[in-house]
Amino acid sequence: MNNSKTPPGLSDKGKTEADLRRQRQAEALRANLARRKTQTRARAEEETAPATDAPPLTETE
């Protein structure tokens, strides 16, 4: 019976797959962050931009 407290190490193939998985996750996180930033900027522009659907204001005498 194996009573060692440390888990077995990864093989070379396992290490390579783990590195590739980390790279894919990092890329996905960067893409998600960029998407969220773009969405936040668009929402901020909507709040500051005047509504285009509203009729123009006119002065009445």
Backbone bond lengths (Angstrom), bond angles and torsions (degrees), N, CA, C in turn:
res aa  C-N    CA-C-N  psi(-1)  N-CA   C-N-CA  omega(-1)  CA-C   N-CA-C  phi
1 M - - - 1.446 - - 1.533 109.37 -
2 N 1.299 116.07 142.62 1.455 121.25 -178.76 1.523 108.89 -96.24
3 N 1.323 116.75 113.56 1.461 121.57 -177.42 1.522 112.58 -104.77
4 S 1.320 118.67 17.14 1.463 119.95 -178.44 1.527 109.90 -69.85
5 K 1.321 115.41 147.12 1.463 121.00 -177.39 1.522 112.77 -85.76
6 T 1.318 117.97 -15.98 1.458 120.57 -178.75 1.523 109.51 -96.01
7 P 1.339 116.81 141.40 1.467 119.72 178.27 1.526 109.94 -70.24
8 P 1.298 116.77 155.98 1.465 118.87 179.18 1.525 110.49 -63.39
9 G 1.322 116.57 148.26 1.457 121.64 -179.47 1.514 111.47 -75.36
10 L 1.297 115.39 163.73 1.453 120.83 178.01 1.524 109.95 -82.26
11 S 1.306 114.67 148.18 1.455 119.32 174.06 1.523 108.47 -73.73
12 D 1.325 116.49 173.21 1.467 119.95 177.62 1.522 110.58 -59.03
13 K 1.323 116.03 -41.57 1.468 120.08 179.21 1.528 110.06 -64.60
14 G 1.324 116.68 -41.69 1.460 120.75 178.93 1.515 112.20 -64.03
15 K 1.340 116.28 -40.14 1.462 120.39 177.91 1.520 110.79 -64.00
16 T 1.322 116.12 -41.97 1.460 120.93 179.44 1.525 110.54 -63.07
17 E 1.336 116.14 -44.67 1.466 119.80 179.47 1.523 111.14 -65.09
18 A 1.322 117.69 -39.26 1.458 121.33 178.74 1.532 110.46 -64.58
19 D 1.340 116.69 -41.87 1.462 120.01 177.62 1.528 111.10 -62.99
20 L 1.325 117.03 -42.54 1.460 120.42 178.90 1.526 110.80 -63.82
21 R 1.321 116.43 -40.25 1.468 120.71 179.06 1.523 109.87 -63.55
22 R 1.342 117.42 -44.31 1.471 120.66 177.86 1.531 111.14 -61.20
23 Q 1.329 117.01 -39.37 1.467 120.20 178.73 1.530 110.77 -65.17
24 R 1.336 116.74 -42.53 1.474 119.84 178.26 1.525 110.93 -63.73
25 Q 1.327 116.43 -42.26 1.460 119.91 179.26 1.525 111.21 -64.24
26 A 1.322 117.12 -42.04 1.465 120.80 179.17 1.527 110.42 -62.69
27 E 1.320 116.77 -42.33 1.465 120.68 178.52 1.522 110.84 -63.95
28 A 1.333 116.66 -42.13 1.461 120.64 179.19 1.528 110.97 -64.55
29 L 1.322 117.22 -39.13 1.459 120.61 178.17 1.524 111.66 -65.53
30 R 1.347 116.45 -41.21 1.470 119.11 177.31 1.527 111.08 -63.70
31 A 1.328 117.09 -41.60 1.466 120.54 179.28 1.526 110.28 -64.56
32 N 1.327 116.73 -40.83 1.456 120.79 179.36 1.524 110.73 -64.51
33 L 1.324 117.00 -42.19 1.454 120.59 178.51 1.527 110.90 -62.39
34 A 1.323 116.83 -43.53 1.468 120.23 179.04 1.528 110.45 -62.80
35 R 1.322 117.11 -41.06 1.466 121.54 178.91 1.525 110.35 -63.63
36 R 1.334 117.05 -42.74 1.465 120.48 179.72 1.522 111.79 -66.52
37 K 1.334 117.23 -38.44 1.464 120.20 177.78 1.518 110.95 -63.97
38 T 1.330 116.07 -43.74 1.462 120.73 179.00 1.524 110.43 -61.70
39 Q 1.321 116.22 -42.45 1.458 120.88 179.35 1.528 110.80 -64.00
40 T 1.311 117.19 -42.34 1.467 121.40 179.74 1.520 110.69 -64.03
41 R 1.340 116.29 -43.07 1.469 119.61 178.67 1.523 111.33 -63.44
42 A 1.321 117.03 -40.60 1.464 120.48 179.71 1.522 110.62 -64.34
43 R 1.321 116.62 -40.49 1.463 119.77 178.69 1.520 111.04 -66.41
44 A 1.317 117.30 -37.96 1.464 121.01 179.12 1.532 109.94 -65.98
45 E 1.319 117.00 -38.98 1.469 120.46 178.64 1.523 110.61 -66.64
46 E 1.324 117.59 -36.32 1.469 120.85 178.76 1.520 110.60 -63.83
47 E 1.326 116.75 -38.15 1.462 120.62 -179.15 1.516 112.06 -69.77
48 T 1.324 117.81 -34.56 1.460 120.57 -176.45 1.525 112.45 -90.30
49 A 1.314 118.17 -21.75 1.463 121.53 -178.13 1.530 109.18 -79.09
50 P 1.324 117.09 142.77 1.469 119.23 176.55 1.525 109.95 -68.47
51 A 1.297 115.14 149.95 1.465 120.34 179.57 1.521 109.29 -68.09
52 T 1.303 117.70 131.04 1.464 121.33 -179.03 1.515 111.70 -89.79
53 D 1.317 117.64 -14.45 1.458 120.82 -178.83 1.532 112.32 -83.06
54 A 1.314 117.09 -20.53 1.457 121.13 -177.46 1.528 109.88 -76.04
55 P 1.323 117.44 143.31 1.476 119.53 177.19 1.520 109.73 -68.02
56 P 1.322 118.05 151.14 1.470 120.78 -179.64 1.522 110.47 -64.08
57 L 1.327 115.67 148.22 1.454 119.55 178.40 1.522 108.72 -77.15
58 T 1.327 115.46 137.79 1.479 120.78 178.16 1.522 107.91 -125.29
59 E 1.320 114.59 148.82 1.459 119.87 178.03 1.521 108.28 -86.95
60 T 1.338 114.99 138.71 1.454 119.53 175.47 1.523 107.83 -115.36
61 E 1.301 116.21 141.20 1.461 120.80 -177.71 1.480 111.31 -99.92
